[in-house]
Amino acid sequence: MRYFFLIYALVVVFVVSIFGFRGNKFKQPPIRIFPDMDDQDYVKAQKPSNFLKSGMGAQRPVTGTVPLGHVAIEDADSELRGYGNKETYLHTGRFNETNFGKGLPKELDLGDAKKVTALVTRGQEVYGFKCAVCHGASGNGVGTAKVNGFLSTISNLRTSSLVEGSMYDVIVNGRGNMGQQGRDLTLYDRWAVIAYVKMLQASAKADYSNPKIKEIFDAGSEK
């Protein structure tokens, strides 16, 4: 029995020496068996860091970062970079509560050929990583999802009769097997995809026997 009390006393001394008395404060951080992410690694301001390529702990903010408490003055460009919640055609694809609109919003300011090219180019990029897996690279509805049997019926965008406003509604709110994409795409990217799909539709109807059209097509396909 005396060995039991001796061992018990040693255990008490050990526990007190490691964890201290209840309510005591320590200069060193406590030992955490299961930290549960209470403590996170971080880099102190103005300190070097071998983890980062520049060797500096402090990095420049990512482009588009908004300082805490800063209220940006909304202009046409900043609105297009956002996700929107207004009731205009730009934000809803509708001219009123029941009718979808036709054409692209005036806010895109497509009077300049460079802006048209930029819009379609961005649309092709977004279409490639958001839409092509289902609708196919050419928009014919035969994408990876159908080829591998994940979906049996996928819309052929090249022959779709939906107007631009209706396309916008489908992109934002989803339809059928297609989920909502509005939370992933800015206003500009939504309309960029629509512009690109309209270009695919136009190319499907192009008369390639016309030398001028063939010349344009061949020039574009070589880039």
Steps between C-alpha positions, in 0.01 A plus 500: 500500500786738576621461141158605381515825702855559384405456134189714552709780654748487214217522246353803682838672507551424132159634397538816710850564366379468140155660515525712815226577753155593375480878434875554479643702211801393294750694297513226236201392288315196636557150366212410270445133432225581249556859383179505286648784292500734800853604411583585137839549342550854378774731381574807707484833320830616344665164571673291230345172384678218319163353402425783257695549178576865569641413843274763659230423752287799403350467150318750282120458510342303216368718219148613584544469877275741688630639832287426806243774545560647154189585300577500129339758276300296251564575136414311184809278513469414869133411451588256223764341724237440767211255527212746511158500660320778315189466285652625176546300179873476574426324829196287410481448124143632510343822381208440737374230737393261223694576180862411432696751297687457175849636445790591727470772770605853413720505812750276317573798272566291189535789258875441500623197300771434759239464774302257282813291447581509872146393591494204260854398597406499867181313413702229328724470805210475748309263272804274490515441875132536591292374207702285260504194727126458444414694184816409309776724370295589192171531693345193333400340832751215474741579780693282743195459724295342220782295349564338839130439566453743788217681319286367215347825374692826472388807307656568163590866532575537129135443413345658810228757433530669840544876490787661691288591802370145533854362474601736778219368720608141440862582585410678823213284627557168325249282319443125485828316568696824496568657837522868588816670379424856606697479823814399306485749212509879506256701292766549234584128482132402470446725202839405356391135487177602329693704242724201432205261462339743254825498306492118491145514368598751233796287391274196467289690247791653312522440127853367461460491123525878516870581443495794742353289783740216427793741508394634842442148632836370378683800641338449841562125508873552451538712813 
